[in-house]
Amino acid sequence: MENLGDHLVQTHSIAMRAKTKTVRFIRALHNLERKPNLVWK
């Protein structure tokens, strides 16, 4: 996780499918104001 300030956090994931040899790189932005139970340290 990377803290971007202003209650934003960025995450990265990789999804790989062996059968088709597909690789997906996923970047997501999360607004922590909308997720009150999530704590950023």
N, C-alpha and C positions, 0 to 999 in steps of 0.2 A: 504494500500500500504506500501511496505517496500523498502526503498532505499538500493540497493546492491552495489552502487558505479559504476564507469565506465559507466555511462549512463544507468544502468539497474535498473528496478523496478519490484518487484514481487507482484502479486495480488492473492487472494484466493476467490473462490466462492463455493457455495453449490447449487446443482440442485436436487430437490426432485420431484418425480413423484408419486402422490397419488394412482393412479390405480394399479400400479405394486409394490408400496412401495419400489422403487429404490431410492437410495441416491448416488449422485456422488460428490466427492470432487475434485475441479479443481484448479490447481496451474498453473499460467501463468507467464512467464518472458517477459518483454517489453523492447525493446531497444529504448530509448528516442532519440537517434540520428536519427532514422528513422521516428520519429513523431515530427516534429518541432513545431507543434501547441500545443503540450501538455506541460504544465509547472509544474515542480516538486518544491514544497516548503517545 
